Amino acid sequence: MIVDTAAMITLVNEKLIPEDIERSETVTLRGLGEQLVIGKIIRNTLLNIDWLEIRWDVCKAPLTDDVILGLDILDTLGAVINLSSPSLTVNNRVIPVSFVTGSEEIATQHVCIKRTITVPPNSKNASALIHTEAMNKSLFWGHALLPVEFWSRMLSGKGNAVL
């Protein structure tokens, strides 16, 4: 079972639901990149997530994994993904998980910061504002973002700096 926060709906491998239900709706989904996937919505499907049994509308599709839990079910269950443990918490029950990637080349993790800070250009208070916001651990999960001052003699590009 995969937890995929980029998936808007929960998907089940078509091999796990062999027969089609007469009134199932055919849908076209956009997968990774431009890949299109044809699936069928199967209503009221019984899912077992660790200890929790829930009936849910899923999309039956050709997958390499058995089940992909999407944002639809994660949001409804109030699931909390803890990246530091790593674990998935549902109804106060902690389920240990592990990070996997389909390829060693794809090793990205995206984290969305819930607050946007806009700093006007050439602002004298920019350094203090960013430093104050960066120290708020509830916003940045313990990671500090510190401002870097640029001088007219400094050139930067591709991670290199020349003075």
TIZASE-410409 format. One record per residue (C-alpha): residue number from 1; residue in three letters; z, y, x. Coordinates in steps of 0.001 Angstrom, whole numbers, plus 500000, padded with zeros to 6 digits. Layout:
BEGIN
rec nr=NUM&rest=ALA&zz=Z&yy=Y&xx=X
...
! end
This chain:
BEGIN
rec nr=1&rest=MET&zz=500000&yy=500000&xx=500000
rec nr=2&rest=ILE&zz=498952&yy=503380&xx=501388
rec nr=3&rest=VAL&zz=500474&yy=506761&xx=500531
rec nr=4&rest=ASP&zz=497628&yy=509285&xx=500682
rec nr=5&rest=THR&zz=498495&yy=512888&xx=499890
rec nr=6&rest=ALA&zz=494787&yy=513775&xx=500026
rec nr=7&rest=ALA&zz=494017&yy=511376&xx=497146
rec nr=8&rest=MET&zz=494279&yy=513099&xx=493787
rec nr=9&rest=ILE&zz=494500&yy=509815&xx=491853
rec nr=10&rest=THR&zz=495921&yy=506357&xx=492507
rec nr=11&rest=LEU&zz=493340&yy=503760&xx=493511
rec nr=12&rest=VAL&zz=493483&yy=499953&xx=493331
rec nr=13&rest=ASN&zz=491168&yy=497533&xx=495131
rec nr=14&rest=GLU&zz=488620&yy=496120&xx=492680
rec nr=15&rest=LYS&zz=489446&yy=492590&xx=493887
rec nr=16&rest=LEU&zz=492976&yy=492926&xx=492443
rec nr=17&rest=ILE&zz=491654&yy=493699&xx=488943
rec nr=18&rest=PRO&zz=488771&yy=491235&xx=488549
rec nr=19&rest=GLU&zz=487826&yy=491696&xx=484899
rec nr=20&rest=ASP&zz=486624&yy=494973&xx=483455
rec nr=21&rest=ILE&zz=488308&yy=496318&xx=480391
rec nr=22&rest=GLU&zz=485732&yy=497116&xx=477717
rec nr=23&rest=ARG&zz=486559&yy=500767&xx=477285
rec nr=24&rest=SER&zz=487191&yy=501650&xx=480923
rec nr=25&rest=GLU&zz=485705&yy=504976&xx=481983
rec nr=26&rest=THR&zz=483339&yy=505040&xx=484983
rec nr=27&rest=VAL&zz=484038&yy=507869&xx=487438
rec nr=28&rest=THR&zz=482464&yy=509124&xx=490657
rec nr=29&rest=LEU&zz=484938&yy=510074&xx=493363
rec nr=30&rest=ARG&zz=484410&yy=511930&xx=496606
rec nr=31&rest=GLY&zz=485931&yy=510000&xx=499475
rec nr=32&rest=LEU&zz=486357&yy=510945&xx=503101
rec nr=33&rest=GLY&zz=483743&yy=513550&xx=503980
rec nr=34&rest=GLU&zz=480709&yy=513384&xx=501709
rec nr=35&rest=GLN&zz=481140&yy=509697&xx=500811
rec nr=36&rest=LEU&zz=480816&yy=509023&xx=497054
rec nr=37&rest=VAL&zz=482711&yy=506137&xx=495464
rec nr=38&rest=ILE&zz=482078&yy=504737&xx=491968
rec nr=39&rest=GLY&zz=485194&yy=503481&xx=490204
rec nr=40&rest=LYS&zz=486578&yy=502670&xx=486775
rec nr=41&rest=ILE&zz=489735&yy=504066&xx=485200
rec nr=42&rest=ILE&zz=491966&yy=501170&xx=484153
rec nr=43&rest=ARG&zz=494673&yy=502334&xx=481778
rec nr=44&rest=ASN&zz=498270&yy=501132&xx=481651
rec nr=45&rest=THR&zz=498138&yy=499044&xx=484852
rec nr=46&rest=LEU&zz=501431&yy=497573&xx=486069
rec nr=47&rest=LEU&zz=502270&yy=498735&xx=489611
rec nr=48&rest=ASN&zz=505203&yy=497503&xx=491687
rec nr=49&rest=ILE&zz=506303&yy=500025&xx=494315
rec nr=50&rest=ASP&zz=509007&yy=498266&xx=496342
rec nr=51&rest=TRP&zz=511590&yy=497746&xx=493566
rec nr=52&rest=LEU&zz=510099&yy=500100&xx=490951
rec nr=53&rest=GLU&zz=507741&yy=498817&xx=488249
rec nr=54&rest=ILE&zz=505651&yy=501430&xx=486477
rec nr=55&rest=ARG&zz=502640&yy=501361&xx=484162
rec nr=56&rest=TRP&zz=500003&yy=503813&xx=485327
rec nr=57&rest=ASP&zz=496338&yy=504700&xx=484837
rec nr=58&rest=VAL&zz=494588&yy=503756&xx=488082
rec nr=59&rest=CYS&zz=491056&yy=503861&xx=489400
rec nr=60&rest=LYS&zz=489598&yy=500462&xx=490265
rec nr=61&rest=ALA&zz=487294&yy=500967&xx=493262
rec nr=62&rest=PRO&zz=485865&yy=499159&xx=496292
rec nr=63&rest=LEU&zz=488578&yy=499738&xx=498914
rec nr=64&rest=THR&zz=489620&yy=498204&xx=502214
rec nr=65&rest=ASP&zz=493297&yy=498648&xx=501242
rec nr=66&rest=ASP&zz=494983&yy=497061&xx=498212
rec nr=67&rest=VAL&zz=496508&yy=500205&xx=496693
rec nr=68&rest=ILE&zz=496334&yy=503904&xx=497558
rec nr=69&rest=LEU&zz=499100&yy=505932&xx=495933
rec nr=70&rest=GLY&zz=497705&yy=509358&xx=495096
rec nr=71&rest=LEU&zz=499282&yy=512691&xx=494262
rec nr=72&rest=ASP&zz=499172&yy=511922&xx=490532
rec nr=73&rest=ILE&zz=501824&yy=509195&xx=490728
rec nr=74&rest=LEU&zz=503709&yy=510694&xx=493690
rec nr=75&rest=ASP&zz=504186&yy=513975&xx=491815
rec nr=76&rest=THR&zz=505209&yy=512313&xx=488541
rec nr=77&rest=LEU&zz=507770&yy=510118&xx=490326
rec nr=78&rest=GLY&zz=509099&yy=513109&xx=492280
rec nr=79&rest=ALA&zz=508428&yy=511221&xx=495510
rec nr=80&rest=VAL&zz=509591&yy=512786&xx=498771
rec nr=81&rest=ILE&zz=507756&yy=511958&xx=501991
rec nr=82&rest=ASN&zz=509988&yy=512299&xx=505051
rec nr=83&rest=LEU&zz=507876&yy=512560&xx=508201
rec nr=84&rest=SER&zz=510810&yy=512362&xx=510620
rec nr=85&rest=SER&zz=512308&yy=509063&xx=509338
rec nr=86&rest=PRO&zz=509448&yy=508070&xx=508262
rec nr=87&rest=SER&zz=510218&yy=507139&xx=504664
rec nr=88&rest=LEU&zz=509258&yy=507601&xx=501038
rec nr=89&rest=THR&zz=512065&yy=508436&xx=498600
rec nr=90&rest=VAL&zz=511633&yy=507650&xx=494897
rec nr=91&rest=ASN&zz=514526&yy=507948&xx=492402
rec nr=92&rest=ASN&zz=517032&yy=508337&xx=495278
rec nr=93&rest=ARG&zz=515875&yy=505068&xx=496833
rec nr=94&rest=VAL&zz=514552&yy=505269&xx=500392
rec nr=95&rest=ILE&zz=511561&yy=503070&xx=501210
rec nr=96&rest=PRO&zz=510805&yy=502747&xx=504947
rec nr=97&rest=VAL&zz=507157&yy=503426&xx=505814
rec nr=98&rest=SER&zz=505034&yy=503652&xx=508942
rec nr=99&rest=PHE&zz=502182&yy=505903&xx=510026
rec nr=100&rest=VAL&zz=498779&yy=504261&xx=510208
rec nr=101&rest=THR&zz=495308&yy=505542&xx=510937
rec nr=102&rest=GLY&zz=492000&yy=503883&xx=510275
rec nr=103&rest=SER&zz=490907&yy=504682&xx=513791
rec nr=104&rest=GLU&zz=492554&yy=505888&xx=516964
rec nr=105&rest=GLU&zz=490055&yy=508747&xx=516912
rec nr=106&rest=ILE&zz=491542&yy=509999&xx=513636
rec nr=107&rest=ALA&zz=495118&yy=510897&xx=514449
rec nr=108&rest=THR&zz=495653&yy=514095&xx=512515
rec nr=109&rest=GLN&zz=498547&yy=514948&xx=510252
rec nr=110&rest=HIS&zz=498327&yy=518046&xx=508107
rec nr=111&rest=VAL&zz=501441&yy=519946&xx=507119
rec nr=112&rest=CYS&zz=501306&yy=522807&xx=504660
rec nr=113&rest=ILE&zz=503837&yy=525611&xx=505085
rec nr=114&rest=LYS&zz=504889&yy=526818&xx=501645
rec nr=115&rest=ARG&zz=504988&yy=530497&xx=502519
rec nr=116&rest=THR&zz=502322&yy=532784&xx=503911
rec nr=117&rest=ILE&zz=503248&yy=535674&xx=506170
rec nr=118&rest=THR&zz=500713&yy=538486&xx=506461
rec nr=119&rest=VAL&zz=501166&yy=540738&xx=509459
rec nr=120&rest=PRO&zz=499114&yy=543945&xx=509508
rec nr=121&rest=PRO&zz=497046&yy=544460&xx=512684
rec nr=122&rest=ASN&zz=498701&yy=546488&xx=515476
rec nr=123&rest=SER&zz=502053&yy=546270&xx=513709
rec nr=124&rest=LYS&zz=505038&yy=547190&xx=515898
rec nr=125&rest=ASN&zz=507341&yy=545019&xx=513753
rec nr=126&rest=ALA&zz=505119&yy=541941&xx=513896
rec nr=127&rest=SER&zz=507114&yy=540277&xx=516663
rec nr=128&rest=ALA&zz=510457&yy=540687&xx=514860
rec nr=129&rest=LEU&zz=509006&yy=539585&xx=511499
rec nr=130&rest=ILE&zz=507390&yy=536439&xx=512854
rec nr=131&rest=HIS&zz=510438&yy=535564&xx=514966
rec nr=132&rest=THR&zz=512793&yy=535940&xx=511965
rec nr=133&rest=GLU&zz=510588&yy=533814&xx=509712
rec nr=134&rest=ALA&zz=510044&yy=531187&xx=512414
rec nr=135&rest=MET&zz=513766&yy=530683&xx=512879
rec nr=136&rest=ASN&zz=514200&yy=529793&xx=509201
rec nr=137&rest=LYS&zz=514316&yy=526011&xx=509598
rec nr=138&rest=SER&zz=513876&yy=525360&xx=505895
rec nr=139&rest=LEU&zz=510421&yy=526911&xx=506124
rec nr=140&rest=PHE&zz=509267&yy=525321&xx=509363
rec nr=141&rest=TRP&zz=511198&yy=522039&xx=509464
rec nr=142&rest=GLY&zz=512895&yy=522865&xx=512754
rec nr=143&rest=HIS&zz=509752&yy=523996&xx=514570
rec nr=144&rest=ALA&zz=509673&yy=527525&xx=515898
rec nr=145&rest=LEU&zz=506549&yy=529659&xx=515942
rec nr=146&rest=LEU&zz=506929&yy=532411&xx=518473
rec nr=147&rest=PRO&zz=504605&yy=535394&xx=518868
rec nr=148&rest=VAL&zz=502570&yy=535832&xx=522017
rec nr=149&rest=GLU&zz=501735&yy=539349&xx=523115
rec nr=150&rest=PHE&zz=498239&yy=539916&xx=524493
rec nr=151&rest=TRP&zz=497451&yy=542581&xx=527048
rec nr=152&rest=SER&zz=494068&yy=544160&xx=527603
rec nr=153&rest=ARG&zz=493678&yy=542297&xx=530934
rec nr=154&rest=MET&zz=494191&yy=538854&xx=529360
rec nr=155&rest=LEU&zz=491255&yy=536697&xx=528304
rec nr=156&rest=SER&zz=491809&yy=533556&xx=526319
rec nr=157&rest=GLY&zz=489598&yy=530757&xx=525125
rec nr=158&rest=LYS&zz=489672&yy=526972&xx=524883
rec nr=159&rest=GLY&zz=493375&yy=526941&xx=525698
rec nr=160&rest=ASN&zz=492996&yy=528746&xx=529041
rec nr=161&rest=ALA&zz=494348&yy=532161&xx=529907
rec nr=162&rest=VAL&zz=493343&yy=534368&xx=532832
rec nr=163&rest=LEU&zz=495351&yy=537398&xx=533975
! end
